[in-house]
Amino acid sequence: MRILIVSTAYPLRGGIAHYNALLASHLSKRHTVEIITFKRQYPKLFFPGKTQEESGGQFPQDGMAPAPQWVDSINPLNWIRVAMKIRRRKPDLLIFKYWLPFFGPCFGTIARLAKCGTKIKVLFICDNVIPHERRLGDVALTRYAFKPADYFIVQSAAVEKDLLRHFPAAIYRKAPHPVYEIFGAPMAKYAARKALGIAARNVILYFGYIRPYKGVMALLEAMAKLCQTQSEIGETLLLVVGEFYDDEQKYRRRANELNLDSCLRFVADYVPTAEVAAYFSAADVVALPYLSATQSGIAQIAYHFDKPVIATEVGGLAEVVIHEKTGFLAPPNDAPALAESIRRFYRDHREKEFSENVKIEKKKYSWDRVVEAIEGLGLVK
C-alpha cells in the first residue's frame, strides 16, 4: 500500500512531529510511506513559542530526510495545489494527524480535493476531536475536517467518546498511543544529575509545554507542602521543563510567594531531541498534574525511560497510569492529594517496584498495534 501522511514533521519540532516520524518508520516496514509537512504551520501571530523548527539535534529516524514542506495552513490556494500534488502521487491512503480544529479547513479541503474522483481513502489519527482549551467554532471546524474521512484511529477512551458523540457512524479502531523510542537509551541517574547540576536526593520532573490545562499551578502548590516536610522524605527538587504557552511571570511569582527557591528549578525552553534523555534519566518520577486530558505523549516518554508517573485522574491518563502499579493517580486540581501521592512514593520507597511494572506495562504500547489497527480497517487486501 502507498501511504502519504500530511501533518507536522521534521524539520518542524514537537511531539506530533516525533510521532509522525515513528509512525512512518514502522509503516514503511510493510508499505511505501511518504510524509509532507507545513511550510507555514501557524501564523507567527498565533504561535506562543519561540520557534516552530527543531534545533540542537539530528532528525530522529536515521536515513530519513526532512519532509517536503508543501502546506500553508492559512492559504486556500495552497490547499488546492497541495491536493493536486497528492493526486499525482496516487496514494492508496492519505493520513492526517489531527490535534487542533485550527487545521480543519486546511485538512478538510485537501482531503476533499485529493480523493474526489479517485480511489484514495482518507484516515484521521485523532489526538483530540475537540481540544482541551475549547473555542467558538471548534465543533464546526472539526466536522468540516472529518466529513471526507473514511476511517479514524483513536488512542484513548476519552477521544473515542468524543468521536462517537459527534460522529456516531464513524468507522474507527482504537490503538493506545505508543511509546516514544527516539530519545535514546536511559542514562545512569547519577550521570544525568551530574550533567544537569542536580544535588538533591529526590527529583520530580514535569516536562512539556506549560499551559493552563496542564495544572502546573497545582503542582507548585503541592511542592510547597512537600518542602515543609523534607525531613520526612529527604531534599526534593521539582524540575519544570518546557516552554511557557501561558504567562511565565505568573508562575514565577507564585513560586516566589510559596518560597520554592530551594526546591524548584524552571527550565523555560523547548528541549531538543538529543537532550531529553538527561532530564528523564535524572528523575525518580514524572508528574502529570493535568486539569483535563485525552492522552499524553509525555507519559509515553516516561515509560520509554522506565519512569513511574504520578498523574491526575483525567481523560486517558487513567488508562496509561495504573494506580498503585506504575504510579499514583490523584484528583485534578487537588494540591493536597497530589502532594500526598508524591510523599507516599518516596516515604514507601515505591520507585523500584513501579519502574519494574512500567517495563512490563509498556509492552502493550507498541507501534505494531497502531500499524495493525490501520491495516485492520480493511485497507490491506
C-alpha positions as CSV (number, residue, x, y, z in Angstrom):
1,M,0.0,0.0,0.0
2,R,1.2,3.5,-0.8
3,I,0.6,5.9,2.1
4,L,1.0,9.6,2.3
5,I,0.9,11.4,5.7
6,V,0.0,15.0,6.0
7,S,1.0,16.6,9.3
8,T,3.7,18.3,11.2
9,A,7.1,16.6,10.7
10,Y,10.8,17.4,10.9
11,P,12.3,20.0,10.3
12,L,9.3,21.2,12.4
13,R,9.5,20.3,16.1
14,G,7.4,18.8,18.8
15,G,5.8,15.5,20.0
16,I,3.5,15.2,17.0
17,A,6.4,15.5,14.6
18,H,8.2,12.8,16.6
19,Y,5.0,10.7,16.4
20,N,4.8,11.0,12.7
21,A,8.4,10.1,12.2
22,L,8.0,6.9,14.2
23,L,4.6,6.1,12.5
24,A,6.2,6.4,9.1
25,S,9.2,4.3,10.1
26,H,7.0,1.5,11.3
27,L,4.5,1.6,8.5
28,S,7.4,1.6,6.0
29,K,8.3,-2.0,7.1
30,R,5.3,-3.2,5.0
31,H,4.2,-0.2,3.0
32,T,5.6,2.7,0.9
33,V,5.3,5.8,3.0
34,E,5.9,9.5,2.5
35,I,5.3,12.5,4.8
36,I,4.6,16.0,3.7
37,T,4.5,18.9,6.2
38,F,4.0,22.6,6.6
39,K,6.0,25.4,5.2
40,R,3.8,27.6,7.5
41,Q,2.2,25.7,10.3
42,Y,1.0,28.6,12.5
43,P,1.0,32.3,11.7
44,K,3.6,33.9,13.9
45,L,0.9,36.0,15.5
46,F,-0.8,32.8,16.9
47,F,2.2,30.9,17.9
48,P,3.2,31.4,21.5
49,G,6.6,29.6,21.3
50,K,10.0,30.8,20.3
51,T,10.4,28.8,17.1
52,Q,8.5,26.2,15.2
53,E,11.6,24.3,14.0
54,E,13.7,21.6,15.7
55,S,17.1,22.6,16.8
56,G,20.1,21.2,18.5
57,G,19.7,17.6,17.4
58,Q,19.6,15.4,14.4
59,F,16.4,14.0,12.7
60,P,15.3,11.2,14.9
61,Q,14.9,8.5,12.3
62,D,18.3,7.7,10.7
63,G,18.3,7.6,6.9
64,M,15.1,9.6,6.5
65,A,15.3,13.1,5.0
66,P,13.3,16.1,6.2
67,A,9.8,16.0,5.0
68,P,8.9,18.2,2.0
69,Q,7.3,21.5,3.2
70,W,4.3,22.0,1.0
71,V,1.4,23.0,3.2
72,D,0.4,26.6,4.2
73,S,-2.2,26.2,6.9
74,I,-3.9,29.5,6.1
75,N,-3.8,29.8,2.3
76,P,-6.7,28.2,0.4
77,L,-5.0,28.5,-2.9
78,N,-2.1,26.5,-1.5
79,W,-4.5,23.8,-0.3
80,I,-5.7,23.3,-3.9
81,R,-2.1,23.0,-5.2
82,V,-1.2,20.5,-2.4
83,A,-4.2,18.4,-3.2
84,M,-3.2,18.3,-6.9
85,K,0.3,17.2,-6.0
86,I,-1.1,14.4,-3.8
87,R,-3.3,13.2,-6.6
88,R,-0.3,12.9,-8.8
89,R,1.4,10.8,-6.1
90,K,-1.6,8.4,-6.3
91,P,-1.5,7.2,-2.7
92,D,-3.9,4.4,-1.6
93,L,-4.2,6.0,1.8
94,L,-4.0,9.6,2.9
95,I,-3.4,10.0,6.7
96,F,-4.0,13.2,8.6
97,K,-2.7,13.6,12.2
98,Y,-5.4,15.8,13.8
99,W,-5.0,17.7,17.1
100,L,-6.5,21.2,16.6
101,P,-9.6,22.4,14.8
102,F,-7.4,25.3,13.5
103,F,-6.3,22.8,10.8
104,G,-9.9,21.7,10.0
105,P,-10.3,24.0,6.9
106,C,-6.8,23.1,5.5
107,F,-7.1,19.3,6.1
108,G,-10.7,19.1,5.1
109,T,-10.2,20.9,1.8
110,I,-7.1,18.9,0.9
111,A,-8.8,15.7,1.7
112,R,-11.9,16.5,-0.4
113,L,-9.9,17.6,-3.4
114,A,-7.4,14.8,-3.2
115,K,-9.9,12.0,-3.1
116,C,-12.5,13.4,-5.5
117,G,-12.9,11.0,-8.4
118,T,-10.1,8.8,-7.2
119,K,-9.7,5.6,-5.1
120,I,-7.8,7.4,-2.3
121,K,-9.0,6.6,1.2
122,V,-8.7,9.2,4.0
123,L,-7.8,8.3,7.6
124,F,-7.6,10.7,10.5
125,I,-5.5,9.8,13.6
126,C,-7.1,11.8,16.4
127,D,-5.1,13.2,19.3
128,N,-8.2,15.2,20.1
129,V,-11.6,15.6,18.5
130,I,-12.4,18.7,20.5
131,P,-9.3,20.3,22.2
132,H,-8.8,20.9,25.9
133,E,-9.0,24.7,25.5
134,R,-12.2,25.0,23.6
135,R,-13.1,27.9,21.4
136,L,-16.2,29.0,19.5
137,G,-16.4,27.1,16.2
138,D,-14.3,24.1,17.2
139,V,-17.1,21.6,16.5
140,A,-17.9,23.1,13.1
141,L,-14.2,23.1,12.0
142,T,-13.8,19.5,13.1
143,R,-16.9,18.5,11.3
144,Y,-15.6,20.1,8.2
145,A,-12.3,18.3,8.5
146,F,-13.8,14.9,9.2
147,K,-16.6,14.9,6.6
148,P,-14.4,13.4,3.8
149,A,-12.8,10.9,6.1
150,D,-13.3,7.2,5.5
151,Y,-11.7,5.9,8.8
152,F,-10.4,7.1,12.1
153,I,-7.8,5.9,14.7
154,V,-8.4,7.0,18.3
155,Q,-5.9,6.4,21.1
156,S,-7.9,6.7,24.3
157,A,-11.4,6.1,25.6
158,A,-11.8,9.9,26.1
159,V,-11.2,10.5,22.4
160,E,-13.3,7.6,21.4
161,K,-16.2,9.0,23.4
162,D,-15.8,12.4,21.7
163,L,-15.6,10.9,18.2
164,L,-18.8,8.9,18.7
165,R,-20.6,11.8,20.3
166,H,-20.1,14.0,17.2
167,F,-19.7,11.2,14.6
168,P,-21.7,8.2,15.7
169,A,-21.4,6.4,12.4
170,A,-17.5,6.7,12.3
171,I,-15.6,3.7,11.2
172,Y,-12.6,3.5,13.6
173,R,-10.1,1.4,15.5
174,K,-8.7,2.2,19.0
175,A,-5.0,1.7,19.5
176,P,-3.1,3.1,22.5
177,H,-0.6,5.9,22.0
178,P,2.7,4.1,21.5
179,V,5.9,4.7,23.5
180,Y,8.3,7.2,22.0
181,E,11.5,5.5,21.0
182,I,13.5,8.3,19.5
183,F,15.2,9.8,22.6
184,G,17.9,7.2,23.0
185,A,18.8,4.9,25.9
186,P,18.4,6.0,29.5
187,M,21.5,7.4,31.2
188,A,22.7,6.4,34.6
189,K,20.8,8.5,37.1
190,Y,23.9,9.9,38.8
191,A,25.4,10.8,35.4
192,A,22.3,12.6,34.3
193,R,22.1,14.6,37.6
194,K,25.8,15.5,37.3
195,A,25.3,16.7,33.8
196,L,22.3,18.9,34.9
197,G,24.0,20.1,38.1
198,I,21.5,18.5,40.4
199,A,22.5,17.5,44.0
200,A,19.0,16.9,45.5
201,R,18.2,13.4,46.8
202,N,14.8,13.3,45.2
203,V,13.9,14.7,41.7
204,I,10.4,15.1,40.3
205,L,10.0,16.0,36.6
206,Y,7.3,18.0,34.9
207,F,8.1,18.0,31.2
208,G,6.2,19.7,28.3
209,Y,4.6,23.0,27.4
210,I,3.2,25.0,30.3
211,R,-0.4,25.8,29.6
212,P,-3.3,26.4,31.9
213,Y,-5.0,23.0,31.5
214,K,-1.7,21.2,32.4
215,G,-2.1,22.0,36.1
216,V,1.4,23.3,36.9
217,M,0.0,25.7,39.4
218,A,-1.5,22.8,41.4
219,L,1.9,21.1,41.2
220,L,3.6,24.2,42.6
221,E,1.1,24.2,45.5
222,A,1.8,20.6,46.1
223,M,5.6,21.2,46.2
224,A,5.1,23.9,48.8
225,K,3.5,21.3,51.1
226,L,6.3,18.8,50.3
227,C,9.0,21.4,51.0
228,Q,7.6,21.8,54.5
229,T,8.2,18.1,55.3
230,Q,11.5,17.4,53.6
231,S,12.8,15.9,56.8
232,E,10.5,13.0,56.2
233,I,11.4,12.2,52.6
234,G,14.7,14.0,52.0
235,E,15.7,17.0,50.0
236,T,13.4,17.2,46.9
237,L,13.7,19.1,43.7
238,L,10.9,19.8,41.2
239,L,12.2,20.3,37.6
240,V,9.6,22.2,35.5
241,V,11.0,21.8,31.9
242,G,9.3,23.3,28.9
243,E,8.3,26.4,27.1
244,F,5.6,28.7,28.6
245,Y,2.5,28.9,26.5
246,D,1.0,30.9,29.3
247,D,2.2,34.0,31.3
248,E,5.6,32.9,32.6
249,Q,5.8,35.6,35.3
250,K,2.5,34.4,36.8
251,Y,4.2,31.0,37.6
252,R,7.4,32.6,38.8
253,R,5.5,35.0,41.1
254,R,3.5,32.1,42.6
255,A,6.7,30.1,43.1
256,N,8.2,33.1,45.0
257,E,5.1,33.5,47.1
258,L,5.3,29.8,48.1
259,N,9.1,30.1,48.9
260,L,10.0,27.4,46.5
261,D,13.5,28.7,45.6
262,S,15.3,25.8,47.2
263,C,13.2,23.0,45.7
264,L,12.2,24.2,42.3
265,R,14.0,24.8,39.0
266,F,12.4,26.2,35.9
267,V,14.0,25.3,32.5
268,A,11.8,27.6,30.4
269,D,12.7,26.4,27.0
270,Y,11.9,23.7,24.4
271,V,14.3,20.8,24.9
272,P,15.9,19.4,21.7
273,T,15.6,15.7,21.0
274,A,19.2,15.0,21.9
275,E,18.8,16.5,25.4
276,V,15.6,14.8,26.5
277,A,17.2,11.7,27.9
278,A,19.1,13.6,30.6
279,Y,16.0,15.1,32.2
280,F,14.0,11.9,32.3
281,S,17.1,9.9,33.4
282,A,17.7,12.3,36.3
283,A,14.2,12.0,37.6
284,D,12.7,9.5,40.0
285,V,9.2,10.1,38.9
286,V,7.3,12.1,36.3
287,A,4.4,14.4,37.3
288,L,1.4,15.0,35.1
289,P,-0.9,17.3,37.1
290,Y,-3.3,17.9,34.2
291,L,-6.7,19.5,34.8
292,S,-8.0,17.9,31.6
293,A,-6.6,15.4,29.1
294,T,-7.3,13.0,26.3
295,Q,-3.9,11.3,26.4
296,S,-0.4,12.5,27.0
297,G,2.7,11.8,24.9
298,I,4.7,12.7,28.0
299,A,3.5,9.6,29.8
300,Q,4.8,7.6,26.8
301,I,8.2,9.2,27.0
302,A,8.3,8.5,30.8
303,Y,7.5,4.8,30.0
304,H,10.3,4.7,27.4
305,F,12.7,5.6,30.2
306,D,11.0,3.2,32.7
307,K,9.9,6.0,34.9
308,P,6.8,5.9,37.2
309,V,4.2,8.6,36.7
310,I,2.1,10.5,39.3
311,A,-0.9,11.9,37.4
312,T,-4.3,13.2,37.8
313,E,-7.3,11.0,37.1
314,V,-8.5,12.8,33.9
315,G,-9.2,11.6,30.4
316,G,-6.9,8.9,29.1
317,L,-4.2,9.3,31.8
318,A,-6.0,6.8,34.0
319,E,-5.8,4.2,31.1
320,V,-2.0,4.6,31.0
321,V,-1.0,5.2,34.6
322,I,-2.1,2.1,36.6
323,H,-2.8,3.3,40.2
324,E,-0.5,1.6,42.8
325,K,1.2,-0.3,40.0
326,T,3.0,2.1,37.6
327,G,2.4,5.2,39.7
328,F,-0.3,7.0,41.6
329,L,-3.5,8.8,40.4
330,A,-4.8,11.9,42.2
331,P,-7.9,14.1,41.7
332,P,-7.3,17.0,39.4
333,N,-6.6,20.5,40.8
334,D,-6.1,19.0,44.3
335,A,-2.7,20.1,45.6
336,P,-3.0,18.3,49.0
337,A,-3.9,15.0,47.3
338,L,-1.1,15.4,44.7
339,A,1.4,16.2,47.5
340,E,0.3,13.1,49.4
341,S,0.8,10.9,46.4
342,I,4.4,12.2,45.9
343,R,5.0,11.9,49.7
344,R,3.8,8.2,49.6
345,F,6.0,7.5,46.6
346,Y,9.1,8.5,48.5
347,R,8.1,7.5,52.0
348,D,7.2,4.0,50.9
349,H,10.1,3.6,48.5
350,R,8.0,2.7,45.5
351,E,10.3,3.7,42.7
352,K,11.9,0.3,42.1
353,E,8.6,-1.6,42.2
354,F,6.8,0.9,39.9
355,S,9.7,1.0,37.5
356,E,9.7,-2.8,37.1
357,N,6.0,-2.7,36.5
358,V,6.4,0.0,33.9
359,K,8.8,-2.2,32.0
360,I,6.0,-4.8,31.7
361,E,3.1,-2.4,31.2
362,K,4.8,-0.5,28.3
363,K,4.9,-3.6,26.1
364,K,1.3,-3.0,25.2
365,Y,2.1,0.4,23.8
366,S,3.8,-0.8,20.6
367,W,3.8,0.8,17.2
368,D,2.8,-2.6,15.7
369,R,-0.6,-2.1,17.4
370,V,-1.1,1.2,15.5
371,V,0.0,-0.4,12.2
372,E,-2.3,-3.4,12.8
373,A,-5.2,-1.0,13.6
374,I,-4.7,0.9,10.4
375,E,-4.5,-2.3,8.4
376,G,-7.4,-3.8,10.3
377,L,-9.7,-1.1,8.9
378,G,-9.8,-3.2,5.7
379,L,-7.2,-1.1,3.9
380,V,-4.9,-4.1,3.1
381,K,-6.4,-6.7,0.7
